[in-house]
Amino acid sequence: MLQTVHFPVDSTPPRNLTDNFTVIMQMISDMNMEESRRNAIPWLLWIIWKNHYSILYAEIQTSVETLRSQALEEAKLWFSVNKRAPSAEPVTSTLRTSNSWQPPNFNLIKCTVNARWRNATAMIGAAWILRDHQGNVLFHSRDAFTPSGNRLSAELKCISWALHSIHDMGFRDVVLGIDSHDAHKSISNAITWPRYRHLLDKIKDVRSVFESVTFEQESTFSNSIARDIARSVTQDGRFHSYLALGGPAWLHNRIQEEAISNIC
């Protein structure tokens, strides 16, 4: 059958199952065979098997050329989807253990973000707040996202949203503070988190249009302002999105205290 569909094999008929297996393994490892055909052998065997039962039970016969094309196409698709991703770009990151907000370096801006996730069916509260090296709030924003299956998905969506927003406002160098350990680890080593590939790819794409993005691991205490804004979305039903200059009035005193504590 392999000969019939233009897969070259020794014309000597195999004597038993072991011989069959040996012939197949030799073909797969034969470097003289075109790679696309070599890769397609497992799919071809599976398609031949299915066709055998189609003939027996459904009286449907598929042409040899169709079988060959299906095997080549399915193998090509599988290798395309599952090819090893290139090494991820190095992600500049810092592990921060302070219990209070820490400013970025001179002339940089820092954005702390948080996603308020409760369960897989509830709306998500999202927030970010952008400050300069003196602790002055430049902008803050909040939004509500549709439910996500888990907390990490929600955090990654929030990070992507924050980066897009910052870029749209014209900033090109940013420090991003996140308090989710899993989000920090997945961004730092995306290839080991394949389940979240589509979200991590979105973050990678928006990162590429910045001059620099540095990720800092925050504590829940140092990120308390962004956490409280995100919590207000779900707790107080503030589901309408907005972007505003400065910080929220109801958190003014705490923001000032954090700024002053870093000057002293």
Secondary structure, DSSP 8 states (H G I E B T S, - for coil): -TTTTT----SS---SHHHHHHHHHHHHT-TTS-HHHHHHHHHHHHHHHHHHHIIIII-----HHHHHHHHHHHHHHHHHHHS---------EEE---SS----STT-EEEEEEEE---TTS-EEEEEEEE-TT--EEEEEEEEE---SSHHHHHHHHHHHHHHHHHHTT--EEEEEE--HHHHHHHHTGGG-GGGHHHHHHHHHHHTTSSEEEEEE--TTTTHHHHHHHHHHHHTT--S-EEEES--GGGHHHHHHHHHHHH-
